[in-house]
Amino acid sequence: MLMVMPLGYGEPKVLEPHSGVFHDPAITQRNFDKFREALLTEVIPKVESAYLVTKDPNSRAIAGLSMGGSESLLTGLNTLDKFSWIGAFSSGGFTPEFDKEFPALDAKSNQQLHLLWVACGTDDHLIEINRSLRAWLASKSIKHVDIETPGAHTWMVWRRNLTDFAPLLFR
């Protein structure tokens, strides 16, 4: 397995002090959109040109934590022709307007998804949006794995998530 870890900031403004990212929906959306664009048009093509990798979505996963969890969901679930394995750990930053965030997602999407893993710590300030997302996925009959573990928005929670998620990939 080849693991690529690009910087998750698509919009440089989010790195500025007091940028308002996550308080200004326009900045947040631009960050997510630019991340997805860079991943699909720059990072993946560069990896494919430098390494002998399978380009089939059945052989490609995307996963991330916090903002990266949202980027993984937004990118992965909106480009199922590119990713069949999706992991999201303590996702934050997306809106609860899931029909708008994932407009093409329906029960037929299950045919393209091998694994959709949505995890969050029970003491995380993002637990409610993650629970709402999982409920929405269930209402759309999207197969997914619900994971809640003790802990907050911390590395220890994400390390446990990765330890449990990674062995399930490409099986």
PyMOL commands that set and color helices and strands:
alter all, ss='L'
color gray80, all
select helices_A, chain A and resi 12-15+25-50+57-59+67-78+98-101+107-111+127-139+155-168
alter helices_A, ss='H'
color red, helices_A
select strands_A, chain A and resi 61-65+85-89+115-121+145-149
alter strands_A, ss='S'
color yellow, strands_A
deselect
rebuild
show_as cartoon
